[in-house]
């Protein structure tokens, strides 16, 4: 069970990394400068900018926003389960 949880946590992490790179590409295409070297540090800023740009264009938050937030939330829940499993 522990191995499965770790694999799922890593998959969620990879999913979030791919989403962050796609968000950065989207912003670059829309004329917003993105520093890929500092992407991990600045992702929350870029996430907010992505949200604003997509809301302005389509009146809806773009799907990449959720493709970043959801896997990190799932990973957090899985880490909590993993820790609770280790304590029990």
PDB file of N, CA, C and O in Angstrom:
ATOM      1  N   UNK A   1       0.817  -1.197   0.000  1.00  0.00           N
ATOM      2  CA  UNK A   1       0.000   0.000   0.000  1.00  0.00           C
ATOM      3  C   UNK A   1       0.863   1.264   0.000  1.00  0.00           C
ATOM      4  O   UNK A   1       0.541   2.249  -0.665  1.00  0.00           O
ATOM      5  N   UNK A   2       1.962   1.221   0.754  1.00  0.00           N
ATOM      6  CA  UNK A   2       2.856   2.374   0.822  1.00  0.00           C
ATOM      7  C   UNK A   2       3.460   2.675  -0.545  1.00  0.00           C
ATOM      8  O   UNK A   2       3.559   3.836  -0.941  1.00  0.00           O
ATOM      9  N   UNK A   3       3.858   1.650  -1.255  1.00  0.00           N
ATOM     10  CA  UNK A   3       4.454   1.837  -2.581  1.00  0.00           C
ATOM     11  C   UNK A   3       3.461   2.490  -3.534  1.00  0.00           C
ATOM     12  O   UNK A   3       3.829   3.375  -4.307  1.00  0.00           O
ATOM     13  N   UNK A   4       2.214   2.061  -3.481  1.00  0.00           N
ATOM     14  CA  UNK A   4       1.179   2.634  -4.335  1.00  0.00           C
ATOM     15  C   UNK A   4       0.977   4.115  -4.015  1.00  0.00           C
ATOM     16  O   UNK A   4       0.845   4.934  -4.925  1.00  0.00           O
ATOM     17  N   UNK A   5       0.952   4.459  -2.735  1.00  0.00           N
ATOM     18  CA  UNK A   5       0.780   5.853  -2.351  1.00  0.00           C
ATOM     19  C   UNK A   5       1.943   6.711  -2.844  1.00  0.00           C
ATOM     20  O   UNK A   5       1.736   7.817  -3.342  1.00  0.00           O
ATOM     21  N   UNK A   6       3.144   6.206  -2.706  1.00  0.00           N
ATOM     22  CA  UNK A   6       4.316   6.958  -3.162  1.00  0.00           C
ATOM     23  C   UNK A   6       4.279   7.154  -4.681  1.00  0.00           C
ATOM     24  O   UNK A   6       4.588   8.237  -5.177  1.00  0.00           O
ATOM     25  N   UNK A   7       3.908   6.123  -5.400  1.00  0.00           N
ATOM     26  CA  UNK A   7       3.805   6.231  -6.866  1.00  0.00           C
ATOM     27  C   UNK A   7       2.752   7.258  -7.254  1.00  0.00           C
ATOM     28  O   UNK A   7       2.967   8.053  -8.169  1.00  0.00           O
ATOM     29  N   UNK A   8       1.617   7.248  -6.567  1.00  0.00           N
ATOM     30  CA  UNK A   8       0.555   8.219  -6.864  1.00  0.00           C
ATOM     31  C   UNK A   8       0.991   9.639  -6.527  1.00  0.00           C
ATOM     32  O   UNK A   8       0.671  10.575  -7.259  1.00  0.00           O
ATOM     33  N   UNK A   9       1.716   9.808  -5.428  1.00  0.00           N
ATOM     34  CA  UNK A   9       2.224  11.138  -5.056  1.00  0.00           C
ATOM     35  C   UNK A   9       3.193  11.650  -6.113  1.00  0.00           C
ATOM     36  O   UNK A   9       3.127  12.816  -6.503  1.00  0.00           O
ATOM     37  N   UNK A  10       4.090  10.788  -6.579  1.00  0.00           N
ATOM     38  CA  UNK A  10       5.042  11.191  -7.622  1.00  0.00           C
ATOM     39  C   UNK A  10       4.330  11.506  -8.938  1.00  0.00           C
ATOM     40  O   UNK A  10       4.717  12.437  -9.644  1.00  0.00           O
ATOM     41  N   UNK A  11       3.298  10.739  -9.267  1.00  0.00           N
ATOM     42  CA  UNK A  11       2.526  11.001 -10.485  1.00  0.00           C
ATOM     43  C   UNK A  11       1.825  12.356 -10.393  1.00  0.00           C
ATOM     44  O   UNK A  11       1.791  13.105 -11.369  1.00  0.00           O
ATOM     45  N   UNK A  12       1.272  12.669  -9.232  1.00  0.00           N
ATOM     46  CA  UNK A  12       0.636  13.973  -9.037  1.00  0.00           C
ATOM     47  C   UNK A  12       1.656  15.093  -9.173  1.00  0.00           C
ATOM     48  O   UNK A  12       1.365  16.135  -9.759  1.00  0.00           O
ATOM     49  N   UNK A  13       2.847  14.881  -8.634  1.00  0.00           N
ATOM     50  CA  UNK A  13       3.904  15.879  -8.759  1.00  0.00           C
ATOM     51  C   UNK A  13       4.299  16.105 -10.207  1.00  0.00           C
ATOM     52  O   UNK A  13       4.471  17.245 -10.639  1.00  0.00           O
ATOM     53  N   UNK A  14       4.442  15.029 -10.952  1.00  0.00           N
ATOM     54  CA  UNK A  14       4.793  15.139 -12.372  1.00  0.00           C
ATOM     55  C   UNK A  14       3.695  15.859 -13.150  1.00  0.00           C
ATOM     56  O   UNK A  14       3.976  16.673 -14.029  1.00  0.00           O
ATOM     57  N   UNK A  15       2.438  15.550 -12.817  1.00  0.00           N
ATOM     58  CA  UNK A  15       1.291  16.193 -13.461  1.00  0.00           C
ATOM     59  C   UNK A  15       1.340  17.705 -13.215  1.00  0.00           C
ATOM     60  O   UNK A  15       1.114  18.488 -14.137  1.00  0.00           O
ATOM     61  N   UNK A  16       1.628  18.110 -12.002  1.00  0.00           N
ATOM     62  CA  UNK A  16       1.696  19.534 -11.665  1.00  0.00           C
ATOM     63  C   UNK A  16       2.863  20.215 -12.377  1.00  0.00           C
ATOM     64  O   UNK A  16       2.737  21.361 -12.809  1.00  0.00           O
ATOM     65  N   UNK A  17       3.985  19.532 -12.504  1.00  0.00           N
ATOM     66  CA  UNK A  17       5.142  20.111 -13.200  1.00  0.00           C
ATOM     67  C   UNK A  17       4.805  20.344 -14.674  1.00  0.00           C
ATOM     68  O   UNK A  17       5.112  21.402 -15.224  1.00  0.00           O
ATOM     69  N   UNK A  18       4.186  19.372 -15.299  1.00  0.00           N
ATOM     70  CA  UNK A  18       3.796  19.527 -16.701  1.00  0.00           C
ATOM     71  C   UNK A  18       2.808  20.683 -16.846  1.00  0.00           C
ATOM     72  O   UNK A  18       2.924  21.486 -17.771  1.00  0.00           O
ATOM     73  N   UNK A  19       1.853  20.768 -15.949  1.00  0.00           N
ATOM     74  CA  UNK A  19       0.872  21.860 -16.004  1.00  0.00           C
ATOM     75  C   UNK A  19       1.551  23.214 -15.834  1.00  0.00           C
ATOM     76  O   UNK A  19       1.180  24.177 -16.504  1.00  0.00           O
ATOM     77  N   UNK A  20       2.544  23.300 -14.943  1.00  0.00           N
ATOM     78  CA  UNK A  20       3.219  24.583 -14.738  1.00  0.00           C
ATOM     79  C   UNK A  20       3.998  25.003 -15.980  1.00  0.00           C
ATOM     80  O   UNK A  20       4.035  26.187 -16.315  1.00  0.00           O
ATOM     81  N   UNK A  21       4.611  24.061 -16.656  1.00  0.00           N
ATOM     82  CA  UNK A  21       5.330  24.384 -17.891  1.00  0.00           C
ATOM     83  C   UNK A  21       4.349  24.834 -18.977  1.00  0.00           C
ATOM     84  O   UNK A  21       4.634  25.770 -19.724  1.00  0.00           O
ATOM     85  N   UNK A  22       3.207  24.173 -19.063  1.00  0.00           N
ATOM     86  CA  UNK A  22       2.197  24.575 -20.044  1.00  0.00           C
ATOM     87  C   UNK A  22       1.624  25.950 -19.726  1.00  0.00           C
ATOM     88  O   UNK A  22       1.334  26.722 -20.640  1.00  0.00           O
ATOM     89  N   UNK A  23       1.458  26.265 -18.455  1.00  0.00           N
ATOM     90  CA  UNK A  23       0.997  27.597 -18.053  1.00  0.00           C
ATOM     91  C   UNK A  23       2.026  28.644 -18.475  1.00  0.00           C
ATOM     92  O   UNK A  23       1.665  29.696 -19.003  1.00  0.00           O
ATOM     93  N   UNK A  24       3.301  28.358 -18.241  1.00  0.00           N
ATOM     94  CA  UNK A  24       4.359  29.291 -18.632  1.00  0.00           C
ATOM     95  C   UNK A  24       4.371  29.499 -20.143  1.00  0.00           C
ATOM     96  O   UNK A  24       4.515  30.627 -20.613  1.00  0.00           O
ATOM     97  N   UNK A  25       4.220  28.424 -20.899  1.00  0.00           N
ATOM     98  CA  UNK A  25       4.167  28.552 -22.373  1.00  0.00           C
ATOM     99  C   UNK A  25       2.987  29.407 -22.813  1.00  0.00           C
ATOM    100  O   UNK A  25       3.116  30.248 -23.703  1.00  0.00           O
ATOM    101  N   UNK A  26       1.830  29.184 -22.181  1.00  0.00           N
ATOM    102  CA  UNK A  26       0.625  29.950 -22.505  1.00  0.00           C
ATOM    103  C   UNK A  26       0.855  31.438 -22.260  1.00  0.00           C
ATOM    104  O   UNK A  26       0.494  32.275 -23.088  1.00  0.00           O
ATOM    105  N   UNK A  27       1.457  31.761 -21.119  1.00  0.00           N
ATOM    106  CA  UNK A  27       1.712  33.158 -20.796  1.00  0.00           C
ATOM    107  C   UNK A  27       2.702  33.778 -21.779  1.00  0.00           C
ATOM    108  O   UNK A  27       2.534  34.926 -22.191  1.00  0.00           O
ATOM    109  N   UNK A  28       3.731  33.024 -22.152  1.00  0.00           N
ATOM    110  CA  UNK A  28       4.698  33.522 -23.139  1.00  0.00           C
ATOM    111  C   UNK A  28       4.007  33.835 -24.462  1.00  0.00           C
ATOM    112  O   UNK A  28       4.304  34.852 -25.089  1.00  0.00           O
ATOM    113  N   UNK A  29       3.095  32.979 -24.888  1.00  0.00           N
ATOM    114  CA  UNK A  29       2.379  33.204 -26.145  1.00  0.00           C
ATOM    115  C   UNK A  29       1.479  34.437 -26.072  1.00  0.00           C
ATOM    116  O   UNK A  29       1.151  35.035 -27.097  1.00  0.00           O
ATOM    117  N   UNK A  30       1.086  34.811 -24.866  1.00  0.00           N
ATOM    118  CA  UNK A  30       0.224  35.967 -24.682  1.00  0.00           C
ATOM    119  C   UNK A  30       1.002  37.209 -24.242  1.00  0.00           C
ATOM    120  O   UNK A  30       0.421  38.157 -23.714  1.00  0.00           O
ATOM    121  N   UNK A  31       2.306  37.197 -24.462  1.00  0.00           N
ATOM    122  CA  UNK A  31       3.117  38.387 -24.266  1.00  0.00           C
ATOM    123  C   UNK A  31       3.544  38.671 -22.835  1.00  0.00           C
ATOM    124  O   UNK A  31       3.995  39.777 -22.537  1.00  0.00           O
ATOM    125  N   UNK A  32       3.413  37.707 -21.957  1.00  0.00           N
ATOM    126  CA  UNK A  32       3.840  37.896 -20.571  1.00  0.00           C
ATOM    127  C   UNK A  32       5.171  37.174 -20.394  1.00  0.00           C
ATOM    128  O   UNK A  32       5.287  35.980 -20.667  1.00  0.00           O
ATOM    129  N   UNK A  33       6.157  37.910 -19.938  1.00  0.00           N
ATOM    130  CA  UNK A  33       7.494  37.350 -19.777  1.00  0.00           C
ATOM    131  C   UNK A  33       7.527  36.355 -18.621  1.00  0.00           C
ATOM    132  O   UNK A  33       7.070  36.647 -17.516  1.00  0.00           O
ATOM    133  N   UNK A  34       8.077  35.175 -18.899  1.00  0.00           N
ATOM    134  CA  UNK A  34       8.188  34.114 -17.892  1.00  0.00           C
ATOM    135  C   UNK A  34       9.644  33.686 -17.821  1.00  0.00           C
ATOM    136  O   UNK A  34      10.278  33.417 -18.841  1.00  0.00           O
ATOM    137  N   UNK A  35      10.159  33.628 -16.613  1.00  0.00           N
ATOM    138  CA  UNK A  35      11.527  33.180 -16.393  1.00  0.00           C
ATOM    139  C   UNK A  35      11.491  31.695 -16.035  1.00  0.00           C
ATOM    140  O   UNK A  35      11.133  31.331 -14.914  1.00  0.00           O
ATOM    141  N   UNK A  36      11.860  30.844 -16.982  1.00  0.00           N
ATOM    142  CA  UNK A  36      11.782  29.400 -16.760  1.00  0.00           C
ATOM    143  C   UNK A  36      12.774  28.924 -15.692  1.00  0.00           C
ATOM    144  O   UNK A  36      12.558  27.891 -15.058  1.00  0.00           O
ATOM    145  N   UNK A  37      13.850  29.674 -15.496  1.00  0.00           N
ATOM    146  CA  UNK A  37      14.819  29.316 -14.473  1.00  0.00           C
ATOM    147  C   UNK A  37      14.201  29.404 -13.074  1.00  0.00           C
ATOM    148  O   UNK A  37      14.516  28.594 -12.202  1.00  0.00           O
ATOM    149  N   UNK A  38      13.327  30.385 -12.864  1.00  0.00           N
ATOM    150  CA  UNK A  38      12.686  30.603 -11.568  1.00  0.00           C
ATOM    151  C   UNK A  38      11.245  30.109 -11.543  1.00  0.00           C
ATOM    152  O   UNK A  38      10.465  30.530 -10.689  1.00  0.00           O
ATOM    153  N   UNK A  39      10.886  29.236 -12.453  1.00  0.00           N
ATOM    154  CA  UNK A  39       9.494  28.782 -12.569  1.00  0.00           C
ATOM    155  C   UNK A  39       8.970  28.179 -11.268  1.00  0.00           C
ATOM    156  O   UNK A  39       7.841  28.460 -10.863  1.00  0.00           O
ATOM    157  N   UNK A  40       9.784  27.350 -10.611  1.00  0.00           N
ATOM    158  CA  UNK A  40       9.333  26.710  -9.369  1.00  0.00           C
ATOM    159  C   UNK A  40       9.039  27.724  -8.278  1.00  0.00           C
ATOM    160  O   UNK A  40       8.129  27.531  -7.472  1.00  0.00           O
ATOM    161  N   UNK A  41       9.809  28.806  -8.251  1.00  0.00           N
ATOM    162  CA  UNK A  41       9.634  29.826  -7.214  1.00  0.00           C
ATOM    163  C   UNK A  41       8.471  30.754  -7.554  1.00  0.00           C
ATOM    164  O   UNK A  41       7.733  31.176  -6.663  1.00  0.00           O
ATOM    165  N   UNK A  42       8.305  31.069  -8.822  1.00  0.00           N
ATOM    166  CA  UNK A  42       7.340  32.073  -9.254  1.00  0.00           C
ATOM    167  C   UNK A  42       6.019  31.494  -9.748  1.00  0.00           C
ATOM    168  O   UNK A  42       5.187  32.241 -10.261  1.00  0.00           O
ATOM    169  N   UNK A  43       5.802  30.202  -9.612  1.00  0.00           N
ATOM    170  CA  UNK A  43       4.625  29.581 -10.212  1.00  0.00           C
ATOM    171  C   UNK A  43       3.326  30.161  -9.674  1.00  0.00           C
ATOM    172  O   UNK A  43       2.359  30.272 -10.428  1.00  0.00           O
ATOM    173  N   UNK A  44       3.265  30.534  -8.408  1.00  0.00           N
ATOM    174  CA  UNK A  44       2.024  31.098  -7.877  1.00  0.00           C
ATOM    175  C   UNK A  44       1.702  32.441  -8.531  1.00  0.00           C
ATOM    176  O   UNK A  44       0.535  32.751  -8.771  1.00  0.00           O
ATOM    177  N   UNK A  45       2.727  33.232  -8.818  1.00  0.00           N
ATOM    178  CA  UNK A  45       2.518  34.489  -9.538  1.00  0.00           C
ATOM    179  C   UNK A  45       2.005  34.189 -10.952  1.00  0.00           C
ATOM    180  O   UNK A  45       1.037  34.795 -11.412  1.00  0.00           O
ATOM    181  N   UNK A  46       2.654  33.266 -11.619  1.00  0.00           N
ATOM    182  CA  UNK A  46       2.250  32.910 -12.978  1.00  0.00           C
ATOM    183  C   UNK A  46       0.858  32.287 -13.006  1.00  0.00           C
ATOM    184  O   UNK A  46       0.096  32.498 -13.950  1.00  0.00           O
ATOM    185  N   UNK A  47       0.536  31.533 -11.984  1.00  0.00           N
ATOM    186  CA  UNK A  47      -0.793  30.923 -11.893  1.00  0.00           C
ATOM    187  C   UNK A  47      -1.860  32.018 -11.805  1.00  0.00           C
ATOM    188  O   UNK A  47      -2.903  31.927 -12.452  1.00  0.00           O
ATOM    189  N   UNK A  48      -1.596  33.036 -11.012  1.00  0.00           N
ATOM    190  CA  UNK A  48      -2.525  34.164 -10.912  1.00  0.00           C
ATOM    191  C   UNK A  48      -2.651  34.924 -12.219  1.00  0.00           C
ATOM    192  O   UNK A  48      -3.745  35.334 -12.608  1.00  0.00           O
ATOM    193  N   UNK A  49      -1.520  35.110 -12.896  1.00  0.00           N
ATOM    194  CA  UNK A  49      -1.554  35.794 -14.192  1.00  0.00           C
ATOM    195  C   UNK A  49      -2.325  34.968 -15.218  1.00  0.00           C
ATOM    196  O   UNK A  49      -3.098  35.515 -16.004  1.00  0.00           O
ATOM    197  N   UNK A  50      -2.116  33.660 -15.212  1.00  0.00           N
ATOM    198  CA  UNK A  50      -2.847  32.776 -16.131  1.00  0.00           C
ATOM    199  C   UNK A  50      -4.346  32.883 -15.877  1.00  0.00           C
ATOM    200  O   UNK A  50      -5.144  32.965 -16.810  1.00  0.00           O
ATOM    201  N   UNK A  51      -4.711  32.880 -14.603  1.00  0.00           N
ATOM    202  CA  UNK A  51      -6.125  32.974 -14.243  1.00  0.00           C
ATOM    203  C   UNK A  51      -6.722  34.282 -14.762  1.00  0.00           C
ATOM    204  O   UNK A  51      -7.817  34.285 -15.324  1.00  0.00           O
ATOM    205  N   UNK A  52      -6.008  35.391 -14.576  1.00  0.00           N
ATOM    206  CA  UNK A  52      -6.503  36.693 -15.035  1.00  0.00           C
ATOM    207  C   UNK A  52      -6.639  36.745 -16.549  1.00  0.00           C
ATOM    208  O   UNK A  52      -7.636  37.242 -17.072  1.00  0.00           O
ATOM    209  N   UNK A  53      -5.633  36.230 -17.251  1.00  0.00           N
ATOM    210  CA  UNK A  53      -5.649  36.272 -18.722  1.00  0.00           C
ATOM    211  C   UNK A  53      -6.806  35.437 -19.261  1.00  0.00           C
ATOM    212  O   UNK A  53      -7.530  35.884 -20.151  1.00  0.00           O
ATOM    213  N   UNK A  54      -6.986  34.232 -18.733  1.00  0.00           N
ATOM    214  CA  UNK A  54      -8.059  33.376 -19.249  1.00  0.00           C
ATOM    215  C   UNK A  54      -9.435  33.908 -18.870  1.00  0.00           C
ATOM    216  O   UNK A  54     -10.380  33.779 -19.648  1.00  0.00           O
ATOM    217  N   UNK A  55      -9.561  34.503 -17.686  1.00  0.00           N
ATOM    218  CA  UNK A  55     -10.842  35.111 -17.313  1.00  0.00           C
ATOM    219  C   UNK A  55     -11.184  36.273 -18.243  1.00  0.00           C
ATOM    220  O   UNK A  55     -12.339  36.459 -18.627  1.00  0.00           O
ATOM    221  N   UNK A  56     -10.169  37.044 -18.596  1.00  0.00           N
ATOM    222  CA  UNK A  56     -10.382  38.184 -19.484  1.00  0.00           C
ATOM    223  C   UNK A  56     -10.788  37.723 -20.885  1.00  0.00           C
ATOM    224  O   UNK A  56     -11.652  38.332 -21.516  1.00  0.00           O
ATOM    225  N   UNK A  57     -10.165  36.648 -21.368  1.00  0.00           N
ATOM    226  CA  UNK A  57     -10.430  36.170 -22.726  1.00  0.00           C
ATOM    227  C   UNK A  57     -11.738  35.409 -22.843  1.00  0.00           C
ATOM    228  O   UNK A  57     -12.502  35.628 -23.783  1.00  0.00           O
ATOM    229  N   UNK A  58     -12.004  34.516 -21.896  1.00  0.00           N
ATOM    230  CA  UNK A  58     -13.137  33.588 -22.058  1.00  0.00           C
ATOM    231  C   UNK A  58     -14.190  33.695 -20.959  1.00  0.00           C
ATOM    232  O   UNK A  58     -15.190  32.978 -20.991  1.00  0.00           O
ATOM    233  N   UNK A  59     -13.976  34.589 -19.982  1.00  0.00           N
ATOM    234  CA  UNK A  59     -14.854  34.722 -18.821  1.00  0.00           C
ATOM    235  C   UNK A  59     -14.900  33.451 -17.964  1.00  0.00           C
ATOM    236  O   UNK A  59     -15.822  33.266 -17.169  1.00  0.00           O
ATOM    237  N   UNK A  60     -13.917  32.594 -18.128  1.00  0.00           N
ATOM    238  CA  UNK A  60     -13.786  31.372 -17.331  1.00  0.00           C
ATOM    239  C   UNK A  60     -12.307  31.166 -17.030  1.00  0.00           C
ATOM    240  O   UNK A  60     -11.433  31.596 -17.782  1.00  0.00           O
ATOM    241  N   UNK A  61     -12.055  30.507 -15.927  1.00  0.00           N
ATOM    242  CA  UNK A  61     -10.673  30.170 -15.599  1.00  0.00           C
ATOM    243  C   UNK A  61     -10.237  29.040 -16.528  1.00  0.00           C
ATOM    244  O   UNK A  61     -10.981  28.081 -16.734  1.00  0.00           O
ATOM    245  N   UNK A  62      -9.039  29.153 -17.084  1.00  0.00           N
ATOM    246  CA  UNK A  62      -8.535  28.141 -18.007  1.00  0.00           C
ATOM    247  C   UNK A  62      -8.311  26.797 -17.332  1.00  0.00           C
ATOM    248  O   UNK A  62      -8.097  26.737 -16.121  1.00  0.00           O
ATOM    249  N   UNK A  63      -8.359  25.726 -18.099  1.00  0.00           N
ATOM    250  CA  UNK A  63      -8.242  24.380 -17.530  1.00  0.00           C
ATOM    251  C   UNK A  63      -6.882  24.086 -16.904  1.00  0.00           C
ATOM    252  O   UNK A  63      -6.794  23.257 -15.998  1.00  0.00           O
ATOM    253  N   UNK A  64      -5.830  24.740 -17.364  1.00  0.00           N
ATOM    254  CA  UNK A  64      -4.510  24.459 -16.794  1.00  0.00           C
ATOM    255  C   UNK A  64      -4.425  24.882 -15.334  1.00  0.00           C
ATOM    256  O   UNK A  64      -3.633  24.327 -14.572  1.00  0.00           O
ATOM    257  N   UNK A  65      -5.228  25.851 -14.942  1.00  0.00           N
ATOM    258  CA  UNK A  65      -5.286  26.262 -13.538  1.00  0.00           C
ATOM    259  C   UNK A  65      -5.650  25.061 -12.671  1.00  0.00           C
ATOM    260  O   UNK A  65      -5.011  24.802 -11.651  1.00  0.00           O
ATOM    261  N   UNK A  66      -6.666  24.343 -13.080  1.00  0.00           N
ATOM    262  CA  UNK A  66      -7.116  23.178 -12.315  1.00  0.00           C
ATOM    263  C   UNK A  66      -6.161  21.996 -12.485  1.00  0.00           C
ATOM    264  O   UNK A  66      -6.030  21.164 -11.587  1.00  0.00           O
ATOM    265  N   UNK A  67      -5.496  21.926 -13.639  1.00  0.00           N
ATOM    266  CA  UNK A  67      -4.511  20.862 -13.847  1.00  0.00           C
ATOM    267  C   UNK A  67      -3.271  21.077 -12.991  1.00  0.00           C
ATOM    268  O   UNK A  67      -2.445  20.174 -12.864  1.00  0.00           O
ATOM    269  N   UNK A  68      -3.131  22.249 -12.409  1.00  0.00           N
ATOM    270  CA  UNK A  68      -2.043  22.485 -11.456  1.00  0.00           C
ATOM    271  C   UNK A  68      -2.530  22.307 -10.017  1.00  0.00           C
ATOM    272  O   UNK A  68      -1.852  21.680  -9.203  1.00  0.00           O
ATOM    273  N   UNK A  69      -3.691  22.852  -9.707  1.00  0.00           N
ATOM    274  CA  UNK A  69      -4.184  22.856  -8.327  1.00  0.00           C
ATOM    275  C   UNK A  69      -4.667  21.472  -7.878  1.00  0.00           C
ATOM    276  O   UNK A  69      -4.365  21.051  -6.762  1.00  0.00           O
ATOM    277  N   UNK A  70      -5.392  20.780  -8.711  1.00  0.00           N
ATOM    278  CA  UNK A  70      -5.983  19.487  -8.319  1.00  0.00           C
ATOM    279  C   UNK A  70      -4.920  18.435  -7.987  1.00  0.00           C
ATOM    280  O   UNK A  70      -5.024  17.811  -6.931  1.00  0.00           O
ATOM    281  N   UNK A  71      -3.908  18.202  -8.822  1.00  0.00           N
ATOM    282  CA  UNK A  71      -2.939  17.165  -8.453  1.00  0.00           C
ATOM    283  C   UNK A  71      -2.155  17.493  -7.187  1.00  0.00           C
ATOM    284  O   UNK A  71      -1.784  16.587  -6.441  1.00  0.00           O
ATOM    285  N   UNK A  72      -1.898  18.772  -6.936  1.00  0.00           N
ATOM    286  CA  UNK A  72      -1.205  19.117  -5.702  1.00  0.00           C
ATOM    287  C   UNK A  72      -2.095  18.883  -4.485  1.00  0.00           C
ATOM    288  O   UNK A  72      -1.611  18.474  -3.429  1.00  0.00           O
ATOM    289  N   UNK A  73      -3.376  19.139  -4.627  1.00  0.00           N
ATOM    290  CA  UNK A  73      -4.312  18.858  -3.542  1.00  0.00           C
ATOM    291  C   UNK A  73      -4.408  17.359  -3.285  1.00  0.00           C
ATOM    292  O   UNK A  73      -4.398  16.917  -2.136  1.00  0.00           O
ATOM    293  N   UNK A  74      -4.499  16.590  -4.344  1.00  0.00           N
ATOM    294  CA  UNK A  74      -4.549  15.125  -4.208  1.00  0.00           C
ATOM    295  C   UNK A  74      -3.254  14.611  -3.582  1.00  0.00           C
ATOM    296  O   UNK A  74      -3.287  13.736  -2.717  1.00  0.00           O
ATOM    297  N   UNK A  75      -2.124  15.146  -4.012  1.00  0.00           N
ATOM    298  CA  UNK A  75      -0.842  14.728  -3.439  1.00  0.00           C
ATOM    299  C   UNK A  75      -0.780  15.047  -1.949  1.00  0.00           C
ATOM    300  O   UNK A  75      -0.268  14.246  -1.167  1.00  0.00           O
ATOM    301  N   UNK A  76      -1.289  16.194  -1.554  1.00  0.00           N
ATOM    302  CA  UNK A  76      -1.317  16.550  -0.136  1.00  0.00           C
ATOM    303  C   UNK A  76      -2.149  15.564   0.667  1.00  0.00           C
ATOM    304  O   UNK A  76      -1.735  15.128   1.742  1.00  0.00           O
ATOM    305  N   UNK A  77      -3.308  15.214   0.155  1.00  0.00           N
ATOM    306  CA  UNK A  77      -4.166  14.233   0.837  1.00  0.00           C
ATOM    307  C   UNK A  77      -3.457  12.881   0.922  1.00  0.00           C
ATOM    308  O   UNK A  77      -3.512  12.216   1.956  1.00  0.00           O
ATOM    309  N   UNK A  78      -2.802  12.480  -0.144  1.00  0.00           N
ATOM    310  CA  UNK A  78      -2.089  11.199  -0.140  1.00  0.00           C
ATOM    311  C   UNK A  78      -0.921  11.198   0.839  1.00  0.00           C
ATOM    312  O   UNK A  78      -0.650  10.183   1.479  1.00  0.00           O
ATOM    313  N   UNK A  79      -0.231  12.323   0.959  1.00  0.00           N
ATOM    314  CA  UNK A  79       0.862  12.418   1.927  1.00  0.00           C
ATOM    315  C   UNK A  79       0.314  12.303   3.344  1.00  0.00           C
ATOM    316  O   UNK A  79       0.912  11.634   4.187  1.00  0.00           O
ATOM    317  N   UNK A  80      -0.807  12.942   3.611  1.00  0.00           N
ATOM    318  CA  UNK A  80      -1.428  12.841   4.932  1.00  0.00           C
ATOM    319  C   UNK A  80      -1.820  11.397   5.222  1.00  0.00           C
ATOM    320  O   UNK A  80      -1.622  10.910   6.336  1.00  0.00           O
ATOM    321  N   UNK A  81      -2.372  10.714   4.227  1.00  0.00           N
ATOM    322  CA  UNK A  81      -2.727   9.294   4.405  1.00  0.00           C
ATOM    323  C   UNK A  81      -1.482   8.458   4.663  1.00  0.00           C
ATOM    324  O   UNK A  81      -1.491   7.572   5.518  1.00  0.00           O
ATOM    325  N   UNK A  82      -0.416   8.737   3.928  1.00  0.00           N
ATOM    326  CA  UNK A  82       0.834   8.008   4.088  1.00  0.00           C
ATOM    327  C   UNK A  82       1.402   8.210   5.493  1.00  0.00           C
ATOM    328  O   UNK A  82       1.862   7.258   6.123  1.00  0.00           O
ATOM    329  N   UNK A  83       1.369   9.433   5.975  1.00  0.00           N
ATOM    330  CA  UNK A  83       1.861   9.714   7.326  1.00  0.00           C
ATOM    331  C   UNK A  83       0.991   9.041   8.374  1.00  0.00           C
ATOM    332  O   UNK A  83       1.502   8.443   9.320  1.00  0.00           O
ATOM    333  N   UNK A  84      -0.328   9.139   8.205  1.00  0.00           N
ATOM    334  CA  UNK A  84      -1.236   8.508   9.157  1.00  0.00           C
ATOM    335  C   UNK A  84      -1.062   6.984   9.169  1.00  0.00           C
ATOM    336  O   UNK A  84      -1.170   6.340  10.213  1.00  0.00           O
ATOM    337  N   UNK A  85      -0.795   6.436   8.008  1.00  0.00           N
ATOM    338  CA  UNK A  85      -0.582   4.992   7.898  1.00  0.00           C
ATOM    339  C   UNK A  85       0.694   4.592   8.635  1.00  0.00           C
ATOM    340  O   UNK A  85       0.744   3.533   9.260  1.00  0.00           O
ATOM    341  N   UNK A  86       1.706   5.420   8.565  1.00  0.00           N
ATOM    342  CA  UNK A  86       2.964   5.135   9.238  1.00  0.00           C
ATOM    343  C   UNK A  86       2.857   5.251  10.744  1.00  0.00           C
ATOM    344  O   UNK A  86       3.560   4.555  11.476  1.00  0.00           O
ATOM    345  N   UNK A  87       1.979   6.129  11.211  1.00  0.00           N
ATOM    346  CA  UNK A  87       1.807   6.313  12.649  1.00  0.00           C
ATOM    347  C   UNK A  87       0.916   5.244  13.272  1.00  0.00           C
ATOM    348  O   UNK A  87       1.007   4.962  14.467  1.00  0.00           O
ATOM    349  N   UNK A  88       0.061   4.657  12.452  1.00  0.00           N
ATOM    350  CA  UNK A  88      -0.924   3.713  12.984  1.00  0.00           C
ATOM    351  C   UNK A  88      -0.504   2.327  13.082  1.00  0.00           C
ATOM    352  O   UNK A  88      -1.279   1.477  13.520  1.00  0.00           O
TER     353      UNK A  88
END
